[in-house]
Amino acid sequence: MSMRIYLAAPLFNDIERSFNERLTSLLEPMAHVFLPQRDGKLMRDLVDRGMPLEAARQLVFEADINAIRRCDCIVAVLDGRTIDEGVAFEIGYGRALNKLCLGLKTDDRTLLPSGDNPMIVAGCKKIFANTIELVAWLRGGFLSARDAG
């Protein structure tokens, strides 16, 4: 059985979506990845197709919540001066469900002089500085222990 990862990441411009796709391609050889921009619903697309805004919001919310419930692990992209609000919610919701939450912060900008919000930092079991470290940890540590158990 393959591990299921929910990729929590900003997806509001071409660069963010491209990064998410590249990260997904690194994770997919070892896990099933739910990538919201690909596997979920995008509000912009739903509204463009004529769905009322409130209905689109609810559909996006339900699709993502259901995917988080089904996942084993949340990989959260924490880049930016502040962490994306949706990503922050997804980490909190995942933690409330006792999901493994991992952070990926390739960007050293922060809003606070003390670093990122402690609720985010403490909410993640581990925060990685690059994709190579994240993938190596998943392959060498978590997945090996999971497969042995």
C-alpha positions as CSV (number, residue, x, y, z in Angstrom):
1,M,0.0,0.0,0.0
2,S,1.4,3.4,-1.0
3,M,1.6,6.3,1.4
4,R,-0.9,9.1,0.7
5,I,0.5,12.7,0.8
6,Y,-1.6,15.8,0.7
7,L,0.5,18.7,-0.8
8,A,-0.5,21.9,0.9
9,A,0.9,24.8,-1.1
10,P,0.0,28.1,-2.6
11,L,-1.4,27.7,-6.1
12,F,-2.4,31.2,-7.2
13,N,0.1,31.9,-10.0
14,D,2.0,30.0,-12.7
15,I,5.3,29.9,-10.7
16,E,3.6,28.4,-7.6
17,R,1.7,25.8,-9.7
18,S,4.9,24.9,-11.5
19,F,6.8,24.4,-8.3
20,N,3.9,22.3,-6.9
21,E,4.0,20.1,-10.0
22,R,7.8,19.6,-9.8
23,L,7.5,18.7,-6.1
24,T,4.7,16.3,-6.9
25,S,6.8,14.6,-9.5
26,L,9.6,14.0,-6.9
27,L,7.1,12.6,-4.4
28,E,5.0,10.4,-6.7
29,P,7.5,7.6,-7.2
30,M,7.1,6.8,-3.5
31,A,3.5,8.0,-2.7
32,H,0.1,8.9,-4.0
33,V,0.0,12.7,-4.0
34,F,-3.1,14.7,-3.8
35,L,-2.2,17.9,-5.5
36,P,-5.2,20.3,-5.1
37,Q,-4.6,22.2,-8.3
38,R,-4.7,18.9,-10.2
39,D,-6.9,16.6,-8.1
40,G,-9.1,19.0,-6.3
41,K,-11.2,22.0,-7.4
42,L,-10.0,25.5,-8.2
43,M,-12.3,28.3,-7.4
44,R,-11.3,30.4,-10.3
45,D,-12.2,27.6,-12.7
46,L,-15.5,26.8,-11.0
47,V,-16.6,30.5,-11.0
48,D,-15.4,30.9,-14.6
49,R,-17.7,28.0,-15.6
50,G,-20.7,29.8,-13.9
51,M,-20.8,28.4,-10.5
52,P,-21.9,30.9,-7.8
53,L,-18.9,32.0,-5.6
54,E,-20.4,30.6,-2.4
55,A,-21.0,27.2,-3.9
56,A,-17.5,27.2,-5.4
57,R,-16.0,28.0,-2.0
58,Q,-17.9,25.1,-0.4
59,L,-16.9,22.7,-3.1
60,V,-13.2,23.6,-2.9
61,F,-13.3,23.3,0.9
62,E,-15.0,19.9,1.0
63,A,-12.7,18.4,-1.7
64,D,-9.6,19.5,0.2
65,I,-11.0,18.5,3.7
66,N,-11.9,15.1,2.4
67,A,-8.4,14.6,0.8
68,I,-6.7,15.6,4.1
69,R,-8.9,13.1,6.0
70,R,-7.7,10.3,3.6
71,C,-4.0,11.2,3.6
72,D,-1.2,9.8,5.8
73,C,1.0,12.9,5.6
74,I,0.8,16.6,4.8
75,V,3.7,18.2,3.0
76,A,3.3,21.9,3.5
77,V,5.2,24.5,1.4
78,L,6.0,27.3,3.8
79,D,7.8,29.7,1.4
80,G,7.1,33.4,1.3
81,R,7.4,36.2,3.8
82,T,4.2,34.9,5.4
83,I,2.8,31.4,5.1
84,D,-0.2,31.0,2.9
85,E,-3.5,31.1,4.9
86,G,-4.8,28.0,3.3
87,V,-1.6,26.1,4.0
88,A,-1.8,27.2,7.6
89,F,-5.3,25.9,7.9
90,E,-4.4,22.6,6.3
91,I,-1.5,22.1,8.7
92,G,-3.8,22.8,11.7
93,Y,-6.6,20.6,10.4
94,G,-4.1,17.8,9.7
95,R,-2.6,18.0,13.1
96,A,-6.1,17.9,14.7
97,L,-6.6,14.6,12.8
98,N,-3.1,13.3,14.0
99,K,-1.6,13.4,10.5
100,L,2.1,13.7,10.1
101,C,2.8,17.3,9.0
102,L,6.1,18.1,7.3
103,G,7.2,21.6,6.2
104,L,9.3,22.6,3.2
105,K,10.8,26.1,3.4
106,T,13.2,26.9,0.7
107,D,12.8,30.6,1.2
108,D,14.5,32.3,4.2
109,R,12.1,35.3,4.3
110,T,10.0,35.7,7.4
111,L,7.6,38.3,8.8
112,L,8.7,37.9,12.4
113,P,12.3,38.5,13.6
114,S,12.0,35.3,15.6
115,G,11.0,33.2,12.5
116,D,7.7,31.8,11.4
117,N,4.6,31.6,13.6
118,P,5.2,29.1,16.3
119,M,1.9,27.4,15.6
120,I,3.2,26.5,12.1
121,V,6.7,25.6,13.2
122,A,5.5,23.4,16.2
123,G,2.7,22.0,14.0
124,C,5.3,20.4,11.7
125,K,7.2,17.4,12.9
126,K,10.1,18.5,10.7
127,I,10.8,21.4,8.4
128,F,13.1,20.8,5.4
129,A,15.2,23.5,3.7
130,N,15.1,21.8,0.2
131,T,13.3,19.1,-1.7
132,I,16.3,16.7,-1.6
133,E,16.2,16.6,2.2
134,L,12.5,16.1,2.2
135,V,12.5,13.3,-0.3
136,A,15.5,11.6,1.4
137,W,13.8,11.7,4.8
138,L,10.6,10.3,3.4
139,R,12.4,7.5,1.6
140,G,15.0,6.7,4.3
141,G,13.2,7.4,7.5
142,F,9.5,7.5,7.5
143,L,8.7,5.1,4.6
144,S,11.2,2.5,5.8
145,A,9.7,2.5,9.3
146,R,6.2,2.5,7.9
147,D,6.9,-0.4,5.6
148,A,8.6,-2.5,8.4
149,G,5.6,-1.9,10.8
